[in-house]
Amino acid sequence: MSRRVVGVVRLVAGVGLLVTLVIQIADRVVNNAFDPWEYFSYFTIETSMMNIVVFVVGGVLALRLPRDTTLFTTVRMATLSYAIVTAGVYNLLLRNVPYDGFQGLSWPNEVIHVWIPLLIVLDWLISPGRPALSWRALRVVMIYPVAWLAYSLMRGAVSNGIYPYPFLDPATAGWGSVIIYIVALSCVLVGLGSLAVLFSRRRVRAAAGT
């Protein structure tokens, strides 16, 4: 796959994801169901906005440079981990959970929670021009999740128990369950980041060997 093709695909994906979020917001606004504080507090939405930036920046880099920069690849590794966790949590824990609020269009959720994560994984696996990352890059993975978690728990404490996801709400199964989920998801994020770093290093070594 050429860098030019990768650049075009990334730009299309970034614009497509942006349009998807705009349509989802518009659907809520039209139905008088848009709460910015609620909507923009979701991990999925915040990481989707990150993905838009990563896709667009990555597209420009692929069109202009023979290789992605190490800084961009580090950020991309972190957002890759977030995308996989987003897809996993939604499809394993939240897809069939009853929701009493506004339902809205269903297809944006499929784009955000299924198709975009798949595209992000494929981009990492097959796109050319990615430098090998050092293991120190893993320090970046938990910066955003820790900040988001602190915000979500504080928001829940000051808003009479409004949490973005049931597994973060101590009223669901107690603080013990919340802590278990936090630890488990943190380990998964670091593990996914480690696999991404390992893949980047092995692929570069394999290319050098050829």
C-alpha positions in Angstrom: 0.0 0.0 0.0 1.5 3.4 -1.0 1.8 6.3 1.3 -0.5 8.3 -1.1 -3.3 5.8 -0.8 -2.9 5.7 3.0 -3.0 9.5 3.1 -6.3 9.7 1.2 -7.9 6.9 3.3 -6.9 8.6 6.5 -8.3 12.0 5.3 -11.6 10.4 4.2 -11.9 8.5 7.5 -11.2 11.7 9.5 -13.8 13.7 7.6 -16.3 10.8 7.7 -15.9 10.5 11.5 -16.4 14.3 11.9 -19.5 14.2 9.8 -20.8 11.3 11.8 -20.4 13.2 15.1 -22.0 16.3 13.6 -25.0 14.2 12.4 -25.3 12.6 15.8 -25.3 15.9 17.6 -27.7 17.4 15.1 -30.1 14.5 15.7 -30.0 15.2 19.4 -30.5 19.0 18.9 -33.5 18.5 16.6 -35.1 16.2 19.2 -34.2 18.6 22.1 -32.0 15.9 23.6 -28.6 17.4 23.4 -26.8 18.0 26.6 -23.2 19.1 25.8 -21.9 18.3 29.3 -23.2 14.8 29.0 -22.3 14.2 25.4 -18.7 15.5 25.6 -18.1 13.6 28.8 -18.1 10.2 27.2 -14.8 8.5 26.7 -16.0 7.4 23.2 -16.8 10.9 22.1 -13.6 12.5 23.4 -11.4 9.7 21.9 -13.4 10.0 18.6 -12.4 13.7 18.4 -8.8 12.6 19.0 -9.2 10.1 16.2 -10.4 12.8 13.8 -7.2 14.8 14.5 -5.0 11.7 14.2 -6.6 10.7 10.9 -6.3 14.2 9.4 -2.8 14.8 10.6 -1.8 11.3 9.6 -3.3 11.8 6.2 -1.3 15.0 5.6 1.9 13.4 6.8 1.4 10.4 4.5 0.9 12.7 1.5 3.9 14.9 2.3 6.5 12.7 4.0 7.9 9.3 3.3 7.6 8.3 7.0 5.4 9.3 9.9 7.1 11.2 12.8 7.9 9.5 16.1 5.7 12.0 18.0 2.7 11.3 15.7 3.3 7.6 15.9 3.4 7.7 19.7 0.1 9.6 19.8 -1.3 7.2 17.3 -0.3 4.2 19.4 -2.2 5.6 22.4 -5.3 6.4 20.3 -5.1 2.8 18.9 -5.3 1.5 22.4 -8.3 3.7 23.2 -10.1 2.7 20.1 -9.8 -1.0 20.8 -10.9 -0.5 24.4 -13.9 1.6 23.2 -14.9 -1.1 20.8 -14.5 -3.9 23.4 -16.3 -2.1 26.2 -19.2 -1.1 24.0 -19.7 -4.5 22.3 -19.0 -6.6 25.3 -20.5 -4.6 28.2 -22.8 -1.9 26.9 -24.4 -2.9 23.6 -27.4 -4.7 25.2 -27.7 -2.6 28.3 -31.1 -0.8 28.4 -30.8 2.9 28.1 -33.7 5.1 29.3 -32.5 8.3 27.6 -32.8 9.5 24.0 -32.1 6.7 21.6 -31.4 8.6 18.4 -29.9 7.3 15.2 -28.3 3.9 15.6 -25.8 3.9 12.7 -23.5 6.6 14.2 -22.8 4.3 17.2 -21.9 1.5 14.8 -19.5 3.8 13.0 -17.9 5.0 16.2 -17.7 1.8 18.1 -17.1 -0.8 15.3 -16.0 0.5 11.9 -13.6 3.3 13.0 -11.8 1.0 15.6 -11.4 -1.6 12.9 -10.0 0.9 10.5 -7.6 2.2 13.1 -6.3 -1.3 13.8 -5.9 -2.0 10.1 -4.1 1.3 9.6 -1.6 0.3 12.3 -1.1 -3.2 11.0 -0.6 -2.5 7.2 0.2 1.1 6.6 3.8 1.8 5.6 6.1 4.5 7.0 5.7 3.9 10.7 8.9 4.3 12.8 9.7 1.8 15.6 8.7 3.1 19.0 10.8 2.9 22.2 9.2 1.4 25.2 9.3 4.8 26.8 6.4 5.7 24.5 4.1 3.6 26.8 4.2 6.5 29.3 1.8 8.4 27.0 -0.9 5.8 27.0 -2.4 6.4 30.5 -2.2 10.3 30.5 -5.6 10.9 29.0 -7.4 7.9 30.6 -6.3 9.0 34.1 -7.4 12.6 33.5 -10.7 11.4 32.1 -11.3 9.1 35.0 -10.6 11.8 37.6 -13.0 14.1 35.8 -15.7 11.5 35.5 -15.5 10.5 39.2 -15.6 14.1 40.3 -18.5 14.9 38.0 -20.4 12.0 39.4 -19.7 13.1 43.0 -21.0 16.7 42.3 -23.9 15.8 40.1 -25.9 13.4 42.3 -24.4 10.2 40.8 -24.4 11.0 37.0 -21.7 8.8 35.6 -21.0 8.3 31.9 -21.0 4.5 32.1 -22.7 2.0 34.5 -19.5 0.3 35.5 -18.1 3.6 36.9 -21.2 4.1 39.0 -20.7 2.8 42.6 -24.5 2.5 42.9 -24.4 -0.3 40.3 -22.4 -2.8 42.2 -20.3 -0.9 44.8 -16.9 0.7 44.8 -15.2 -2.6 44.7 -16.6 -3.3 41.3 -15.7 0.1 40.1 -12.1 -0.4 41.2 -11.9 -3.8 39.6 -13.1 -2.3 36.3 -10.6 0.6 36.5 -7.7 -1.7 37.2 -8.7 -4.2 34.5 -9.2 -1.6 31.8 -5.9 0.1 32.8 -4.1 -3.2 32.4 -5.7 -3.7 29.0 -4.7 -0.2 27.8 -1.1 -0.7 28.8 -1.1 -4.2 27.4 -2.5 -3.0 24.0 0.0 -0.2 23.9 2.8 -2.8 24.6 1.6 -5.0 21.8 1.5 -2.0 19.4 5.1 -1.0 20.4 6.3 -4.5 20.0 4.7 -4.8 16.6 6.2 -1.5 15.4 9.7 -2.7 16.5 9.4 -6.2 15.0 8.1 -4.9 11.7 10.9 -2.4 11.4 13.5 -5.1 12.2 11.8 -7.4 9.7 12.0 -4.7 7.0 15.6 -4.0 7.8 16.3 -7.7 7.4 14.9 -7.9 4.0 
